[in-house]
Amino acid sequence: MTEPAPSNATPAAPSVPMSRIAGASFAGTTIEFYDFFIYGTAAALVFGPVFFPTLGPAAGTVAAFATFGVAFFFRPLGSIVFGHLGDRLGRKRTLIYTLLLMGISTFAIGLIPTAESIGPAAPLILVVLRALQGVAVGGEWAGAALLTTEFAPAGQRGRYSMFPQLGPSIAFGLSSATFLVTALTMSPASFAAWGWRLPFLLSIVLVGIGLYIRLKITETPVFAQALARREPVKLPFKDVFRHQWREVLLAGGTLTMVFGFFYISTVYLTSYAGQAKGVGVLGLSRPTVLVGGIVGAAGFALACVVSATLSDRLGRRRLVVAGNLAAVVVGPLAFLIMQPGNAASFFLGITLLLVVVGIPYGPAAAYLPELFQTRYRYTGAGMGYNLAGILGGALPLAIAAPLTAAYGGIGVGAYLALLGLLSTLCVLALRETRDVVIDAAPAAATA
């Protein structure tokens, strides 16, 4: 939505190198999503026997995935709470809060005693900390997206907004690499007993690095200008649903495919492709599955870079439509490709799934913020994004195992195709935003 340019009385924005802004958004989302994803990998590999030992392998894995899904239902709460802070107090301060909450919650997960030690209290603590992770990541993405979008020079918002979008792909690769190292350097018994804790405990180092980087940036000029014009509203959540509820709902539907494909690829396939009794289908070794994750993450990152950059020329909406349409075909195709159950077919299948994710995800950090007014942009973009997390992240993980049991992997692929169709219809109901003026770009910003 086009907004008025700032008046001559608006204070000049400070000169901030775009490389620093890009680095701050990239580092923060990488660290937060790394913390988020190591939980998913651990849920697929060990959380069943560690926290739900009485349920058996299959039911324990389903319970572990259910705790993973808890975070998605708390992500909208995070977008409301941190969106309120971001639209009232500023983007920079809020992003520091989200990083701290994520870091503390993740570190604490690495310290939880097992169910054998403290009984039902163990999974209860796990669920509470997972919920806090959901709140943190629910407030992270919109702030990181706004950081680059509101600093970027005119005509380059797509190019710079790819940096927060690279966070999930790099984080997934790092998560897979971390668990790969532990798998190669310790016995399965040691990994199950204590090795799984190391990625959670070591993440505190990354959080410290992220805080240092974020403390070095300034508030975005767009928010500073809005503050000078006294535009921030008392209740951004109320205003965004009063004026742009349609965009919130359609944005959530538009990215539902992204979340569905991504979490099936990064979480469910870890158990589907493995050898775990009762849940493994392809029968691949743990190192092979983790290497496949690293390969897929590279394809995801490349697709994000290309798509985000092209969106400045071709438009955001066109690329998001293309990615969602491709999903209708690739969802079933990827599971057919993986059926032989060898490393090559698995690598190709997971890479295809994640490349399809990267096509619409790359421009999303520019597309969603461009849909909303400055005074509630943090809240609006965050609500749309995290609504997609519930529809595409939690639900597919809950039904993937039953679909596989009933129809094989092709059942999951068919479900993913339906998500692609839903997202295509939603984005077709939205408008193009590439040429939208969200406010005067900082003239002093440098590349």
C-alpha positions in Angstrom: 0.0 0.0 0.0 1.5 3.3 -1.1 2.3 5.6 1.8 3.1 9.3 1.8 6.7 10.4 1.5 8.2 11.9 4.6 8.0 15.7 5.0 11.0 17.9 4.9 10.9 18.1 8.7 11.7 14.4 9.0 15.2 13.9 10.4 17.8 12.4 8.0 18.5 8.8 8.4 21.9 7.9 9.6 24.4 6.5 7.2 24.5 2.7 7.6 26.3 0.4 5.1 23.8 -2.1 3.6 26.4 -4.8 4.1 26.1 -4.4 7.9 22.3 -4.4 7.7 22.4 -7.5 5.5 24.8 -9.2 7.8 22.7 -8.4 10.9 19.6 -9.9 9.4 21.4 -12.9 8.0 23.2 -13.7 11.2 20.2 -13.3 13.4 17.8 -15.5 11.3 20.5 -18.1 10.8 21.2 -18.4 14.5 17.5 -18.4 15.5 16.5 -20.9 12.9 19.5 -23.1 13.8 18.2 -23.2 17.3 14.8 -24.0 16.0 15.9 -26.7 13.6 18.3 -28.7 15.9 15.1 -29.4 17.9 13.5 -30.9 14.7 16.5 -33.1 14.0 16.7 -34.2 17.6 12.9 -34.9 17.6 13.3 -37.2 14.6 16.4 -39.0 16.0 16.2 -39.3 19.8 13.5 -37.4 21.5 11.1 -40.3 21.3 13.1 -42.7 23.5 14.5 -39.9 25.6 11.3 -38.2 26.6 8.6 -40.7 25.6 10.2 -44.1 26.3 7.0 -45.9 27.3 5.2 -45.2 24.0 7.5 -47.4 21.8 9.4 -46.3 18.7 6.6 -45.3 16.3 4.3 -43.6 18.9 7.3 -42.0 20.6 8.4 -40.4 17.3 4.9 -39.1 16.7 4.8 -37.6 20.2 8.2 -36.0 19.6 6.9 -34.5 16.3 3.9 -33.2 18.2 6.2 -31.3 20.6 8.0 -29.9 17.6 4.6 -28.7 16.3 3.8 -26.9 19.5 6.0 -24.1 18.5 3.9 -23.3 15.4 0.9 -22.6 17.5 2.9 -20.2 19.6 4.5 -18.4 16.7 1.4 -16.2 16.1 1.6 -15.2 19.7 5.2 -14.2 19.1 4.3 -12.2 16.1 1.6 -10.3 18.2 3.9 -9.7 21.2 7.0 -8.8 19.3 5.1 -7.2 16.5 3.6 -4.8 19.1 7.1 -4.1 20.5 8.5 -3.7 17.0 5.8 -1.3 15.8 5.9 0.7 19.0 9.5 0.6 20.2 11.4 -0.2 17.0 12.8 -3.0 15.0 16.4 -3.2 16.4 15.4 -3.4 20.1 12.8 -6.1 19.4 15.2 -8.2 17.4 17.6 -8.3 20.3 14.7 -9.5 22.6 13.8 -12.4 20.2 17.4 -13.5 19.9 17.8 -13.6 23.7 14.6 -15.5 24.2 15.5 -18.1 21.6 19.1 -18.5 22.9 18.1 -19.1 26.5 15.3 -21.5 25.6 17.5 -23.6 23.4 20.4 -23.8 25.9 17.9 -24.9 28.6 16.6 -27.7 26.4 20.1 -29.1 26.4 19.9 -29.3 30.2 16.6 -31.1 30.6 16.9 -34.4 32.5 15.4 -37.5 30.8 12.0 -39.0 31.5 13.7 -41.9 33.2 15.2 -39.4 35.7 12.3 -37.1 36.5 9.3 -38.8 34.9 6.5 -36.8 33.2 8.1 -33.5 34.2 10.7 -34.0 31.5 8.4 -33.8 28.5 6.4 -31.0 30.2 9.5 -28.9 30.5 10.4 -29.8 26.9 7.0 -28.5 25.7 7.3 -25.3 27.7 10.7 -24.5 26.3 9.6 -25.5 22.8 6.7 -23.0 23.1 9.1 -20.3 24.1 11.2 -21.1 21.0 8.0 -20.7 19.0 7.3 -17.3 20.5 10.9 -16.2 19.8 11.0 -17.3 16.1 7.5 -15.9 15.7 8.8 -12.5 16.4 12.1 -12.9 14.6 11.3 -13.3 10.9 9.2 -10.1 10.4 11.8 -8.0 12.2 14.7 -9.3 10.1 12.7 -8.9 6.9 11.8 -5.3 7.8 15.4 -4.6 8.7 16.5 -5.1 5.1 13.3 -4.0 3.4 13.2 -0.6 5.2 16.9 0.1 4.8 17.2 -1.1 1.1 17.5 1.5 -1.7 14.6 1.9 -4.1 14.5 -0.9 -6.7 16.8 -3.2 -4.6 14.5 -4.5 -1.8 14.3 -8.0 -3.3 18.1 -8.2 -3.6 18.7 -7.2 0.0 15.7 -9.0 1.5 17.2 -12.3 0.4 19.6 -12.2 3.4 17.1 -13.0 6.1 15.7 -15.6 3.7 19.1 -17.4 3.6 18.9 -17.9 7.4 16.7 -21.1 7.3 18.7 -22.8 4.6 22.1 -22.1 6.2 20.7 -23.0 9.6 19.4 -26.3 8.3 22.7 -27.1 6.7 24.5 -26.2 10.0 22.1 -28.3 12.0 22.6 -31.3 9.8 26.4 -30.8 9.9 26.4 -30.6 13.7 24.4 -33.8 14.1 26.6 -35.4 11.4 29.7 -34.7 13.3 28.2 -36.1 16.5 27.1 -39.2 14.6 30.5 -39.8 13.1 32.5 -39.2 16.4 30.5 -41.1 18.9 28.6 -44.4 19.3 24.8 -44.5 18.9 24.5 -45.2 22.6 26.6 -42.2 23.5 24.6 -39.9 21.1 21.3 -41.1 22.7 22.7 -40.7 26.2 24.3 -37.2 26.0 25.6 -36.4 22.5 22.3 -34.9 21.3 22.7 -32.2 24.0 25.8 -30.7 22.5 24.2 -28.8 19.6 21.7 -27.2 22.1 24.4 -26.2 24.5 26.9 -24.9 21.9 24.2 -22.7 20.3 24.8 -20.2 23.1 28.0 -19.2 21.5 26.2 -18.4 18.2 23.7 -16.3 20.1 26.5 -14.2 21.6 27.8 -13.6 18.1 24.4 -12.6 16.9 23.8 -10.2 19.7 27.1 -8.5 19.1 26.2 -8.0 15.4 22.8 -6.7 16.1 23.9 -4.2 18.7 26.1 -2.6 16.0 23.1 -1.5 13.8 20.7 1.4 14.1 17.0 1.7 13.9 15.5 1.6 10.4 15.0 5.0 8.8 11.5 4.1 7.8 10.5 3.5 11.4 12.4 6.5 12.6 10.5 8.7 10.1 7.2 7.2 11.2 8.1 7.9 14.8 8.9 11.5 13.9 5.5 11.8 12.3 4.0 10.2 15.4 2.5 7.3 13.4 3.0 4.3 15.7 -0.3 3.1 17.0 -1.3 1.9 20.4 -2.5 -1.6 19.3 -0.9 -2.6 16.0 -2.6 -6.0 16.2 -6.0 -4.4 16.4 -5.3 -2.0 13.6 -3.9 -4.5 11.1 -7.0 -6.7 11.4 -9.2 -3.7 11.2 -7.7 -2.4 8.0 -5.8 -5.3 6.3 -7.2 -8.6 7.7 -7.5 -9.8 4.1 -3.8 -9.4 3.4 -3.0 -11.3 6.6 -5.1 -14.3 5.7 -4.0 -14.4 2.1 -0.3 -14.0 3.0 -0.7 -16.9 5.3 -2.3 -19.0 2.6 0.4 -17.9 0.1 3.2 -19.3 2.2 1.5 -22.4 3.4 3.2 -24.5 0.7 6.6 -23.1 1.7 6.2 -24.3 5.3 4.7 -27.7 4.3 7.5 -28.5 1.9 10.2 -27.2 4.2 9.3 -29.0 7.4 8.5 -32.3 5.6 11.9 -32.0 4.0 13.9 -31.0 7.1 12.1 -32.9 9.9 9.9 -35.7 8.6 12.3 -37.0 6.0 15.0 -37.4 8.7 12.9 -40.3 10.1 11.3 -41.4 6.8 14.6 -41.9 5.1 16.3 -43.5 8.1 16.5 -46.9 9.7 14.6 -46.3 12.9 12.4 -49.2 13.8 8.7 -48.6 13.1 9.3 -45.2 11.3 12.1 -45.6 8.8 11.0 -46.3 5.2 14.0 -45.9 2.9 16.5 -47.6 5.3 19.4 -45.1 4.8 22.1 -44.6 7.4 22.0 -41.6 9.7 25.1 -40.0 8.1 23.6 -40.4 4.6 20.4 -38.7 5.7 22.2 -35.8 7.3 24.4 -35.3 4.2 21.3 -35.3 2.1 20.0 -32.4 4.3 23.2 -30.4 3.7 22.9 -31.0 -0.1 19.2 -30.0 0.0 20.0 -26.9 2.0 22.5 -25.7 -0.6 19.8 -26.0 -3.3 17.4 -24.1 -1.1 19.9 -21.3 -0.6 20.7 -21.0 -4.3 17.0 -20.9 -5.2 16.4 -18.1 -2.6 19.3 -16.0 -4.0 18.2 -16.3 -7.6 14.5 -15.8 -6.9 14.9 -12.8 -4.6 17.2 -11.1 -7.0 14.9 -11.7 -10.0 12.0 -10.3 -8.1 13.3 -6.7 -8.5 13.0 -7.2 -12.2 10.1 -9.6 -12.7 8.0 -8.8 -9.7 7.4 -10.7 -6.4 4.0 -12.1 -7.2 5.1 -13.7 -10.5 7.9 -15.7 -8.8 5.7 -16.7 -5.9 3.1 -18.0 -8.3 5.7 -19.9 -10.2 7.1 -21.6 -7.1 3.6 -22.6 -5.9 2.6 -24.0 -9.2 5.9 -26.0 -9.4 5.0 -27.5 -6.0 1.9 -29.1 -7.4 4.1 -31.3 -9.6 7.2 -31.6 -7.5 5.5 -32.8 -4.3 4.5 -36.2 -5.7 7.4 -36.4 -8.1 10.0 -36.1 -5.3 8.6 -39.0 -3.3 8.5 -41.1 -6.5 12.1 -40.3 -7.1 13.1 -41.3 -3.5 11.3 -44.7 -3.7 14.4 -46.7 -4.8 15.8 -45.9 -1.3 19.4 -45.2 -2.3 21.5 -42.1 -1.4 21.4 -40.6 -4.9 17.6 -40.8 -5.2 17.2 -39.3 -1.7 19.6 -36.5 -2.4 17.7 -35.6 -5.6 14.3 -35.8 -4.0 15.1 -33.7 -1.0 16.9 -31.1 -3.2 13.9 -30.8 -5.5 11.6 -30.2 -2.5 13.8 -27.5 -1.1 14.5 -25.8 -4.4 10.7 -25.4 -4.8 10.6 -23.9 -1.3 13.3 -21.3 -2.2 11.5 -19.9 -5.3 8.6 -18.2 -3.4 10.5 -17.9 -0.1 13.3 -15.8 -1.6 11.0 -12.7 -2.5 8.8 -13.2 0.6 10.9 -11.0 2.9 10.2 -8.1 0.5 6.7 -9.2 -0.6 5.0 -9.4 2.8 6.3 -6.2 4.3 5.4 -4.3 1.1 1.7 -5.4 1.7 1.4 -3.5 5.0 1.5 0.0 6.3 4.6 1.1 8.3 2.6 1.7 11.5 1.7 -2.0 11.8 4.0 -3.6 9.3 6.0 -5.7 11.8 2.7 -7.1 13.2 1.0 -7.6 9.8 3.9 -9.4 8.1 4.6 -11.5 11.1 1.0 -12.6 11.5 0.7 -13.6 7.9 4.0 -15.5 8.0 3.2 -17.4 11.2 -0.3 -18.2 10.2 1.3 -20.1 7.3 3.5 -21.8 9.9 0.4 -23.4 11.5 -1.2 -24.4 8.3 1.9 -25.6 6.6 4.3 -26.5 9.4 2.3 -28.2 12.2 -0.4 -30.0 10.4 1.6 -31.8 7.7 4.0 -33.1 10.4 1.0 -34.4 12.3 -0.5 -36.3 9.4 2.7 -37.3 7.4 3.2 -40.6 9.4 -0.4 -41.8 9.1 -0.4 -40.9 5.4 2.8 -42.9 4.8 1.3 -45.8 6.7 -1.8 -45.8 4.6 -0.6 -44.8 1.2 3.2 -44.8 1.3 5.3 -41.8 0.5 3.2 -40.8 -2.4 0.4 -40.0 0.0 2.6 -37.3 1.6 3.5 -36.1 -1.9 -0.1 -35.8 -2.9 -0.8 -33.8 0.2 2.0 -31.4 -0.6 0.6 -30.9 -4.1 -2.7 -29.8 -2.5 -0.8 -27.3 -0.4 0.8 -25.9 -3.6 -2.6 -25.5 -5.2 -4.0 -23.7 -2.1 -1.0 -21.3 -2.0 -1.3 -20.6 -5.7 -5.0 -19.6 -5.3 -4.1 -17.3 -2.4 -1.3 -15.5 -4.1 -3.4 -14.9 -7.2 -5.8 -13.0 -5.0 -3.0 -10.6 -3.8 -1.4 -7.7 -5.8 2.0 -7.1 -7.1 4.1 -4.9 -4.7 7.5 -4.5 -6.4 6.9 -0.8 -7.2 5.1 0.1 -3.9 6.6 3.1 -2.0 7.0 2.1 1.6 8.8 5.3 2.4 11.8 7.2 1.1 14.9 5.0 1.1 17.9 6.4 3.0 19.8 8.4 0.5 23.0 7.9 2.6 22.9 4.2 2.7 25.8 2.5 0.8 26.2 -0.9 -0.6 
